[in-house]
Amino acid sequence: MDERIRTLSRLLVNYSTTIEPGDRCLIDYSGGAPLPLIRQLVRDVYAAGGVPFVSGREDSVTREILLGAEEDQLERMNENQLAFMRQMQAYIAVRAGDNNAELADVPTEQMNLYHQKLSPVLDYRVNKTKWCVLRYPNAAMAQLAGMSVAAFEDFYYDVCTMDYAAMDRAMDALVERMDRTDRVRLTGPGTDLSFSIRGLAAIKCAGNMNIPDGEVFTAPVRESVNGHITYNAPSLEQGFTFENVSFEVENGKIVKAEANDIPRINKLLDTDEGARYFGEFAIGLNPYILSPMKDILFDEKISGSFHLTPGRCYEEADNGNYSALHWDLVMIQRAEWGGGEMYFDGELVRKDGLFLPADLRPLNPENLK
């Protein structure tokens, strides 16, 4: 077995989810590629004194289910999955679909219903278990990244097994600044947006929720967001690639949305009342991730980026916005992507993707590698 798989598995079990004796851990995977890692995870959960459970799925089968799914059927799926999840103390998900667009032809109404009915499972997992979600390198991911499979595997293991403990320590100064900040202003091409984060906690993500990781997140005060924003990273959502997404925002609500498919994006934002408000603001910090590959677990961590997310907030930074949607949309502010500025209470803290204050410079890429 590739020693990198053992290293990654031990990181997931011993650091990301900190499995303790007696912990029940659900290992959930999709596709066949992750099986070597799944087997190693089972061994390592046992070695930590935990009790592993395994479930698998395949996107083409999920597609067939969703094409004909009815409300009562989805409610029963939610009841069963939620009852099982409530017995778990930990959750590790490994995703490796062969076709990222497999769900592209499932009608938006069906996808919205699916997310609405199964959102209690996601909410419980996120808020009540020690969890970590990651992708597994396969040909489909390498193609999205524009790389050979071998080159992508090298990139993947560099990103996923970096020194997250050192990153965690470097994040403390950013957390302290965000915790005392009221007003945030974001500028860049097609973007001039401001909002308050006052009273909402800033949370470090350094390998203990997602792999790869590298972000600090909070949420905007729900009705405080005003201005306009244009995201420059493409976003794969519900099997469709949205590009050139732009919003006009008034008192927290997205009042105008444009993209490469205007009817489709507005259907998505009409999932429920909370889908047109924002539930997360996060700053991407991973020095190894520089370009989007239409996989949000990677793209939201891009160095010099931020994401501002329509939909559901997290319990750790609860701004009162609840939705079945949680759509992480990314803007990269590095110079080669058009540049941009980030201000905290009028102070310029990041320009063109690089932090300026001395206490935040340890988070710049050259200091994290």
C-alpha positions in Angstrom: 0.0 0.0 0.0 1.1 3.6 -0.7 2.5 5.0 2.5 0.8 8.2 1.7 -2.6 6.5 2.2 -1.5 5.3 5.7 -0.3 8.9 6.5 -3.6 10.4 5.4 -5.7 7.8 7.2 -3.9 8.4 10.5 -4.3 12.2 10.1 -8.1 11.7 9.6 -8.5 9.3 12.5 -6.1 10.8 15.0 -6.1 14.5 14.2 -9.2 15.5 12.2 -11.8 13.4 14.1 -9.7 12.5 17.2 -11.3 9.0 17.5 -11.4 7.9 21.1 -12.1 4.5 22.6 -15.8 3.6 22.2 -16.5 6.3 19.5 -18.7 5.0 16.7 -17.5 6.3 13.4 -19.4 6.2 10.1 -17.1 6.0 7.1 -19.1 7.1 4.1 -17.7 6.9 0.6 -18.7 7.2 -3.1 -17.1 5.5 -6.1 -14.7 2.6 -6.1 -11.4 4.5 -6.2 -11.3 5.2 -2.4 -11.4 1.6 -1.3 -7.7 1.4 -0.3 -8.2 4.4 2.0 -11.5 3.0 3.3 -9.9 -0.2 4.3 -7.1 1.6 6.0 -9.6 3.9 7.8 -11.3 0.9 9.2 -8.0 -0.5 10.5 -7.1 2.8 12.1 -10.5 3.4 13.7 -10.1 0.0 15.3 -6.6 0.8 16.4 -7.8 4.0 18.1 -10.4 1.9 20.0 -13.3 3.1 17.9 -16.1 1.2 16.2 -16.2 1.7 12.4 -19.3 1.5 10.3 -19.2 1.8 6.5 -21.7 3.0 3.9 -21.1 3.4 0.1 -23.0 5.0 -2.7 -22.6 5.7 -6.4 -23.7 8.9 -8.2 -25.4 7.2 -11.2 -27.6 5.2 -8.8 -28.4 8.4 -6.8 -29.4 10.0 -10.1 -31.9 7.3 -10.9 -33.4 7.6 -7.4 -33.8 11.4 -7.6 -35.3 11.4 -11.1 -38.4 9.6 -9.6 -38.2 10.5 -5.9 -41.4 11.6 -4.2 -41.7 13.6 -1.0 -42.7 10.8 1.2 -39.9 8.6 -0.1 -37.3 11.3 0.7 -38.8 11.9 4.2 -38.4 8.2 5.0 -34.8 8.3 3.7 -34.2 11.2 6.1 -35.8 9.4 9.0 -33.6 6.3 8.5 -30.4 8.2 7.9 -31.0 10.6 10.8 -31.7 7.8 13.2 -28.4 6.1 12.2 -26.4 9.3 12.3 -27.6 10.0 15.9 -25.8 6.9 17.0 -22.5 8.2 15.7 -19.8 10.2 17.5 -17.7 10.7 14.3 -18.1 10.9 10.6 -15.6 10.6 7.8 -16.7 11.0 4.2 -14.5 10.2 1.2 -15.9 11.3 -2.2 -14.6 10.1 -5.6 -17.3 10.3 -8.2 -16.3 9.4 -11.7 -18.4 12.1 -13.3 -18.9 15.4 -11.4 -21.8 16.3 -13.8 -23.7 13.1 -13.1 -26.6 15.0 -11.5 -26.7 17.8 -14.1 -30.0 16.6 -15.7 -31.9 16.0 -12.5 -34.5 18.8 -12.4 -33.7 21.7 -10.1 -37.0 21.2 -8.3 -36.1 17.6 -7.5 -32.6 18.6 -6.2 -34.1 21.3 -4.1 -36.6 18.8 -2.6 -33.9 16.3 -1.9 -31.8 18.9 0.0 -34.8 20.2 1.9 -35.8 16.8 3.1 -32.4 15.5 4.0 -31.0 18.7 5.5 -31.7 17.5 9.1 -29.1 14.7 8.5 -26.5 17.2 7.4 -27.3 19.6 10.3 -26.9 16.8 12.8 -23.7 15.6 11.3 -22.2 19.1 11.1 -23.3 20.2 14.6 -23.2 17.0 16.7 -20.4 14.8 15.4 -16.7 15.1 15.0 -16.6 15.1 11.2 -14.3 15.4 8.2 -15.1 15.4 4.5 -12.5 14.8 1.7 -12.1 13.9 -1.9 -10.0 11.0 -3.2 -7.7 11.4 -6.2 -9.0 9.8 -9.4 -9.0 10.5 -13.1 -12.1 12.7 -12.9 -10.5 15.0 -10.4 -7.2 15.1 -12.3 -9.1 16.1 -15.4 -10.8 18.9 -13.6 -7.5 20.2 -12.4 -6.0 19.9 -15.9 -3.3 17.5 -14.6 -2.1 13.9 -15.2 -3.3 11.4 -12.6 0.2 11.0 -11.2 0.8 14.7 -11.0 -2.5 15.3 -9.3 -1.9 12.6 -6.8 1.4 14.3 -5.8 -0.4 17.6 -5.5 -3.3 16.0 -3.5 -1.1 14.4 -0.9 1.0 17.6 -0.5 -2.2 19.5 0.2 -3.9 16.9 2.4 -1.0 16.0 4.6 0.6 19.5 5.2 1.5 20.7 8.7 -2.0 21.7 9.7 -1.0 22.1 13.4 1.4 25.0 12.3 -1.4 26.5 10.2 -3.7 26.3 13.2 -1.3 28.3 15.3 -0.8 31.0 12.6 -4.6 31.4 12.4 -4.9 32.7 15.9 -4.1 36.3 15.0 -6.7 36.4 12.2 -9.3 34.9 14.6 -8.5 37.6 17.2 -8.9 40.4 14.6 -12.1 39.1 13.2 -13.6 38.7 16.7 -13.1 42.4 17.3 -14.1 43.6 13.8 -17.4 45.2 13.1 -17.4 46.2 9.4 -15.8 44.2 6.5 -15.5 45.7 3.1 -14.5 43.7 0.0 -13.4 45.2 -3.3 -12.2 44.0 -6.7 -13.4 43.7 -10.3 -17.2 44.0 -10.3 -17.1 44.0 -6.5 -17.7 46.5 -3.7 -19.5 44.9 -0.8 -19.7 45.7 2.9 -21.2 44.0 5.9 -20.9 43.5 9.6 -19.5 40.5 11.4 -20.0 42.0 14.9 -20.8 39.5 17.6 -20.3 36.4 15.4 -17.5 34.0 16.2 -14.5 33.4 13.9 -13.7 29.7 13.6 -10.4 28.1 12.6 -10.5 25.3 10.1 -7.1 23.6 10.0 -7.6 20.0 9.1 -10.3 19.1 11.6 -13.3 19.4 9.4 -12.3 19.1 5.8 -9.2 17.8 4.1 -7.7 19.7 2.4 -8.3 22.6 4.8 -7.2 26.1 5.4 -9.9 28.8 6.1 -11.2 30.9 8.9 -15.0 31.4 8.7 -17.7 33.5 10.4 -21.0 34.9 9.1 -22.3 38.3 8.2 -25.0 39.9 10.3 -27.9 38.7 8.2 -29.4 42.1 7.0 -26.1 44.0 7.0 -24.8 43.0 3.5 -25.0 45.7 0.9 -23.4 46.3 -2.5 -22.4 44.1 -5.4 -20.1 41.2 -5.9 -18.8 39.2 -8.9 -17.2 35.8 -8.2 -14.4 34.8 -10.5 -14.1 31.1 -9.7 -16.5 28.7 -11.6 -18.8 26.8 -9.3 -20.1 23.2 -9.8 -23.5 23.1 -8.0 -26.0 20.3 -8.5 -24.2 19.0 -11.5 -24.1 22.4 -13.4 -21.1 24.7 -13.7 -22.1 28.3 -12.9 -19.7 31.0 -14.2 -19.5 34.8 -13.9 -21.9 34.7 -10.9 -22.8 38.2 -9.8 -25.2 39.5 -7.1 -26.8 42.8 -6.2 -27.4 42.8 -2.5 -29.7 45.1 -0.5 -30.1 44.8 3.3 -28.7 41.2 3.2 -30.9 39.9 0.4 -29.8 39.0 -3.1 -32.2 41.1 -5.2 -30.5 40.4 -8.6 -28.5 37.4 -9.6 -26.8 36.8 -13.0 -24.6 34.0 -14.3 -24.2 32.0 -17.5 -27.7 30.6 -16.9 -29.9 33.3 -15.3 -33.1 31.2 -14.9 -31.2 28.3 -13.3 -29.4 30.4 -10.8 -32.6 32.1 -9.7 -34.4 28.8 -9.3 -31.5 27.7 -7.1 -31.8 30.9 -5.0 -35.5 30.4 -4.7 -35.0 27.1 -2.9 -36.4 28.8 0.2 -36.5 32.2 1.9 -33.0 31.8 3.4 -31.3 31.0 0.1 -31.2 34.7 -0.9 -29.4 35.6 2.3 -25.8 34.8 3.3 -24.8 32.2 5.9 -21.0 32.3 5.8 -18.0 34.5 5.1 -14.6 32.7 5.0 -11.0 33.5 4.1 -9.1 30.9 2.1 -5.5 30.3 3.2 -4.1 27.0 1.8 -0.7 27.8 0.2 -0.8 24.8 -2.0 -4.1 25.5 -3.7 -3.9 28.4 -6.2 -6.4 27.7 -8.9 -10.0 26.5 -9.0 -10.8 23.0 -10.1 -14.6 23.1 -9.6 -14.4 21.0 -6.5 -15.4 23.2 -3.6 -13.5 21.3 -0.9 -10.4 22.6 -2.7 -11.6 25.8 -4.2 -12.9 27.4 -1.0 -9.3 27.0 0.5 -7.5 28.8 -2.4 -4.8 31.1 -1.2 -5.8 34.7 -1.4 -9.5 34.0 -1.8 -12.7 34.4 0.2 -16.1 32.8 -0.1 -19.4 34.4 0.7 -22.1 31.8 0.9 -25.8 32.1 0.1 -27.9 29.9 2.3 -27.5 28.1 5.6 -25.2 29.3 8.4 -23.2 27.1 10.7 -24.1 26.6 14.3 -20.7 27.9 15.4 -21.4 31.3 13.7 -25.2 31.4 13.8 -26.5 34.5 12.1 -30.1 33.2 12.1 -30.1 32.3 8.4 -31.5 28.8 7.8 -31.9 27.2 4.4 -31.6 23.9 2.6 -29.0 25.6 0.4 -25.4 26.3 1.4 -23.6 27.4 -1.8 -19.9 28.3 -1.3 -19.0 30.8 -4.0 -15.4 31.9 -4.3 -13.7 35.1 -5.3 -9.9 35.1 -5.7 -8.2 38.4 -4.9 -4.6 37.7 -6.0 -3.2 40.1 -8.6 -3.2 37.5 -11.4 -6.9 37.1 -10.9 -7.7 40.8 -11.0 -6.7 41.8 -7.5 -8.8 43.1 -4.7 -8.8 44.5 -1.2 -10.2 43.4 2.2 -10.8 46.0 4.9 -11.6 45.4 8.6 -13.1 48.5 10.2 -11.5 50.7 7.5 -8.0 49.1 7.8 -6.6 47.5 4.7 -5.7 44.0 6.0 -5.2 42.2 2.7 -4.3 43.4 -0.8 -4.1 41.3 -3.9 -4.3 38.2 -1.7 -1.5 39.0 0.7 -1.9 40.1 4.3 -0.3 43.4 5.2 -0.3 43.7 9.1 2.7 42.1 10.8 0.5 39.8 12.9 -1.2 38.4 9.8 1.9 37.9 7.6 2.6 34.4 8.9 -0.6 33.4 7.0 0.9 34.4 3.6 1.8 31.5 1.4 5.6 31.7 1.7 5.3 31.4 5.5 2.9 28.4 5.5 4.7 26.0 3.2 
